[in-house]
Every structure is written in structure tokens, then in C-alpha cells.
């Protein structure tokens, strides 16, 4: 009998497409079913109060279909995905392996229920790193996981979460946090000779030290901690480059202005444009209180700029940031330490950063995750 791997994904996003493509290269009998078209076209996100652009490239290179979502709220929430057609897909005999992305929607539970009824091999992918939860949430997660055959873990933090709820080691498969590395590496190779020209085009002087922050401008991402650190450093050559959007933007602008910190703000960028800001920057900084798997860390690897991130509550920080090699980890909330590692990072040697990053890219490449998955489930 033909065996198909069926992957259910919330909607197209650029950080899942690379792994889908690599799986499809290995197994042509893998099919991705998206639960919504969110992300394909320009849309307004009321949570971040910005318009986000679409990207058709996300669905190229692998077999995929869209199934009807009956929800009126497709952005977030338990009832943001209501897809009754998952039943017709799961019941087919040849669809032997079912991969569920997340447990946070109504459709996730529908997929789980029908997969159990039709005795499918069930694979779960979720990138949470949060270990402490209230009793009710912890109970629901354990109920959801009870019949799962395999768990995909994406980073050290994610692995620690599964260990905290005693998931059998034999059920764990390493599918690392990744991005489309080739895309960004090609971009760097093509435009590195034009770096200074691009900097001038965007209004930066030759001696300016550009510190990059790419994220949503929300409390959880904690951008004000970076602003405060730069205020304490008091280096007139430093300019902050904020890329993203969200409800904290006006507050961030005011704080930079009031403290006479040079800064530029650019709205959310497409993948095609994102390489430009990494290419011209001298340092990338993440200051989040909690971030399960910020793929910006992986993106920064491609451009050999030092990376700074909190040592706690950042899923893949231990997998990506090597102290003194390609950046530094710091204690969140410790401004003195943050200012120190910013200064230290700017003095790191490019050759060591490049060698370190090349090794990390090879270890976290999407083909590694695809191979691990296909070999383990024996499809």
C-alpha cells in the first residue's frame, strides 16, 4: 500500500517552507495541507497594528493544498482554525502518517481525534519552550500528547520542554530551527560588494555602527532594554536600526528622541528585502523576555554579524550563540552586562565569526531535519 506523509500547517510562513521542500525532495509522497491562506496576500494584523505583505514563494517546491477555514478570525485564538475537511483527508488509507503543527486550535484537536480513530501514525511539531504552566493547561497538553507517536524538537529549549513532561526519548526527532539559508547566503554573496553603497542609500554614514533589531514592537520583545543600553554606552557613532512594527513604536521613537539616540525605523520587510538590513549592520541584538524560536538568530548567521541574545527563555540561543565566537548571551534585565557584551561583540574577529557560523548553518540546515524525520518514521 502507498504510504503518504500528510502535514497540516496553520498557514504558509517562510520559516516552514524550507523544511517542507527538503522533505519533498526525499519523499515525493509528502503533502502539505494549509488550514488557511493567511500570508499569501497583504493583510492587516490588528494585534501588531500593521499591514503585512504576502509571499507566493512560500508554497513553491513541494506539493500543497489549501482547505476551507470556517473561522471568522484567522489571526490567532483557539477558534482561528476550524477545518472540517481534515476528516476527508485523514480517513484515506494511503495517508498513513499525520503531522500536526501545534495544539492551540480547534483544528489541531480535530486532526488528533480523527488520526486516532483511523489509527494513523501521529507526529507532533511545536516549538514551545515554556515549562511552567498551570495545572489545567498542563493536563490538556498531556492529554493531547498521549497518543502521539513522534515529537519533533527544534532546539535545546524545545527539547527541555519535552523532557519536562517525560516524553520517551525514542519518540523524539531533531528537526532544527532553520531558515532558507541558501537564499540569504546568495543575497550576501551578490551584494556584499555594494554594502557601503546600500548604507549610504539608507542614510548611514561610513563610520556609523549600525545595531539591528528585527522583531515586532511589543512588550514581550522588550526593545526598550536595547535603547536603555545604548543610552548608557553613549557612543555617538552608534545608530539603532529597528525593523518591524507594532503598538510600542511611538514609545520607542519618543525614548530615542528624548535620550538623543540616533535611530531609524523601517516597517516589516519581505524576505527579499530583509537581507539588505542584515548586510549593512554591524551587530544584531535580541532582547526578548520570551521567544520560543526567533529565526532572526538564524538569519543573522548568514551575514556574519555578531549576535547578542538573552541567555534565558530564548529557545535556540544555546544552539546559535557561542560566547566569544559569534556573539554573547547576557542575563536579561542586566543593563550593565548588556552594554558590556555590546562593546565586546563589536571587537570580535570576522574570521572566527564566519567559521563558527558556517558550522552552525550546516548543523541546523533544513535538510538535516528532513533526513532525521524521514529516517526515523521509516516512511
N, C-alpha and C positions, 0 to 999 in steps of 0.2 A: 504494500500500500504506500502511496505517496505521502510523505510527511512534510507539512508546512509549518514554518515558524511565523506566527501571527503576532505582530507588535501593535499594541494600542497606545497611541500617544495623544496627549491633550490637544496639541495643535503644532504646526511647524515652528521650530525655533532653530537658529543657526548652530547651536551647540549640540544638538542631537543628530542633525543631518550627516555629519562626518561618520559617526558610528553606524548609522543606517546604511550608508554607502559601502562601508567596509564589510558589513555583514552580508550585503547583497553580492559583493564580489566573491565571497566564499560560498554562499548558499543562495542560488537563484530562486529557491522556493521560500524565501522570506518576503513577507508582505507587511507594509505599514498601513494601518488604518488610523486616520486622524479623526478625533472627536469634534473638531471644529476647524474652520478656515481662518481663524484669528492669526494674524501675522502675515498673510499673503497680500493684504491690501492696507493702505494707510488707514489708521483708525485712532480714535481718541480714547486715551486711558484716563478715566476720571479719578483714579487713585493718585496718579502722578501729575494729573492736570496738564498733559502734553499730548501732542499728536505723534504717533509712532509710524514709521514707514514700513511698507511691506517688502517682501523679497521672494521672488519666484524660484531663485536658485536653490532655496532650502528643500524643494521637493524634487530636485533633479538627481539622477544617478542611482535610483532604486525604485522598486515597484511600490506605489502607494495609491490610496483611495481616501475619499472623504465620506463620512457617514453623517446623516442628519442629526443635528443637535436641536432638541426641542426646548432648550433653556432660553429664557429671555435675557439672562445676564451671563455673558460668556467670558467675562474678565476673570472673576475669582469667586470662590464660595462653593459649598458642598453641592448646590444645585446648578452650578455653572455648566456642567456636562450631564445631559440627560439623553442617552443614545440607546434607544430600544433595539436598533438594528444589530447590536452586538450579538444578540441571540442567534440570528440567522448565520452569522459568520462562525461563531463558536461551535454550533451544532454539527457542522460538516465534519465528516470522519477524517478527511485528509488534513484538517487543521489541528494537528496533534499537540503543538506546543504554543502556549499563550503567554505573551509577555505583557505585564501590566505596569504602566508608569504611574506610580503614586497610589495613595489610598484615600485622597482627600475629596473625591467627588462621588456623586451618586452612581455614575457610570463605572467607576472603579469597583464598587461593590457588586454591580450587576455583572461585570466581566468575571469577577471572582466566583460569584454564585453559579453562573452558567458553566464556567470551566470545571467546577467541582461536580456539578450534575452530570456533565458529559465526560468526566474522568480524563481531563486533559493534564498534561504536564504544565505546571504553572510556574512562571518566572516573574520575580518582582524586581523592579528598579525604582529606587527612591534615594535621594541624596541627603536626607536629614542627618544632622549630627547632634540633635538635641536629645540628651539622655534623661534629664529630669522632666517629668510630666505628672499631672495629677492622676489619681487612681483611675478615673473614668476613661481618660484618653489612653492610658497605658493598657487598660483592659481591652479597649477597642482594637488597638494595634495588635495585641497578642491574638485576638480572635481572627483578625484579618490574616495574620501570618500563619495560622495553624496548619493550613493545607498547602502552603507554598512549597514547591519542590526545590527551587533555586533562588538565591538572592544575589543581585549584582551590587557590589560595593564599589564606590567611585574614588574613595580617598581614605586616608587614615582616620579622619573624624567619622566618616560614614561607617567604617569597619568597627570602630569602637562602639558605635550605637548598636550594631547587630550583636556584638559581644555582650553588651549590657543586658540584652533580653535573651541571652543564652541560645542564639541561633547556632545550630550544628555547623561546625567548621567545614564539613564535607559539602554543605549546601551553598557555600559562599564562592562567588566568582568575581575576580577582579576585572572591572571594566573602568579604567581610569578616567577621571575628569579630563576632557580633551576639547580641542577646537579643530578647525580646519587649518592645521599648521602649514600645509603646503601653500595655501592661499596667502597667508601673511608673510611667509618666507620669500615667496615670489615677489610680493609687493616690495619688501625691503631690498631685495637684490636689484629690482628695476629702478627704484627711486632713491637709493642711498646716496648716489652722486649728486642728487638735486636737493639734499637735506637743507643746506643753507638757503637756497632759493625759496624753498617752501616756508622756512621760518620767517624770512623777510616778507613773503606774501601774506602771512598771517599776522604780521605786525610785531615780530620779535626781533630785538637787536642781537648782534653777533655774540656779545658777551653775556647775554641773558641765560640764567639757569632755569630751565622750564621744569616744574614739578607737576606731574599729571595726576588728575583724579578723574576716573571714569566710573560713573555709577548713577543711580537715582539719587536725587537730592531729598532724602528723607531722614528722619531721626535715626533710624537703625543703621544707616550708612555713616553717620557721625562725621560729616565734613567739617564741622566747626573745630574739631580737635586738630585737624591739619592747619587750619587758619591760625589757631592759637599758637601752634608750634612755630609757624613761620614768623609770627609777631615776636616771639621770644628770640628767634635766631637773629632777626634784624639785619638781614643781608639784602642790600638794595638791588643786587643783581638777580635775586630770585623773583620769578613770576609764576603764579599759580594758574594752571590751565584746567578748568572744570568742564568736563564733557558729560552732558546728561540733562536732566530736568526733574522738576518736582516741586512740592509745596515749600521747601526751605530755600528756594533760590533767592528770593528777595532778601531774606535774612542774611544769607551768605554774602550777597553783594554789599549790603549795608555794613557788615562786620569788616569786610576787606577795605571798604572805603573809609570807615571810621578809624581803622588802625593803619591806614596808609600802606596797605599791602597791594602790590601790583597783581592784577588778576585779569583773566579773560574767561568768558563763559560761552560755550558752544552747545547747542542743543544736541539731542540724541543723534548719532551718526549711523549710517548704514555700514555694513561690513566693508563695502568698497571704500568708504571714506575714513573708517576708523584707523586704518593703517597709517594714515597721514599724521595723526596726533602722537602715536607711539614713535614714529620715525623721528620727529623733531624734538622729543622730550629727553631730558637728562635723568629723570627719576620718576618711578611710578609709586604712588602711596595709596594703600587701602587702610582705612581707619574704622571699619565697621564694628559695631557691637556684636553682631551675629551675621554670618554669611556662610551658608552651607557649602557652596562651591562656586566662588566668584571666578568665572572663566577669564576675567581680565588678568589674573595672575598668569594664566597660560598664554594669553595674547602677548603680554609683556616679555615673555621668554623669547619670542621670535625676534625682538628688536634689541636684545642685549642691553637693556637699560636696567639699572639696579631696582630691586623690588623691596618695598617695606610693607609689612602687614602685622596685625596683632597676633600674638602667639596663642591666643585663646579664641575659641568659637569661630574659627575660620577653617572650614573643612579640610582643604588640601594644603594648608600653609606649610605643614611639615614635609609634604611631598615636593613642594615647589621652591620654597625659600630656604637656602642654605646659608646660615650666618657666616658673614665674612667672605663668601664666594660670589654669590649673585645678589646679595641684599642682606637684610636683617629683619628679625622678628623683635617686637617690643611688647612690653606689658601694657595692655590697654588702659588708658587713663593716666599713664605716667608721662607727662609732657616733657620732663627733663630727659627721660630716656629716648623719647621720640625725636627731640631736637638733636640729641647726640647721634642717633643712628642715621638721621638725615645727613648730617655732616660727614659721618663715616662712609656712607654709601657713595657720596659724590667723589670719594677718593679711591674706590675700588678699581682694579685693573681690568680693562676691557677684555684682554685675552683670557683671563680666568673666568670672567662672566660668560664669555662665549663658549668656552669648553664645558663649563657647568651646565649651561642651558641646552647645549646640543645633546648632552647625556640625558637630561630631564625630558626633552622633547621625544627622544627615542623611547624612553620608558613609559611615557603617557600617550603615545601616538594611538589614534583610534583603531589602527589595525591590531594593536596588542589586545585591546578589549574584545574586538570581534573574534580573534583567534581563541582567546580564553573562553568566550561564550560558546562558540560552535564546538570546540573540542570537549568541553565539559558536558553539554547536554546531549552529545552524541546524536545529532540530527542526521 
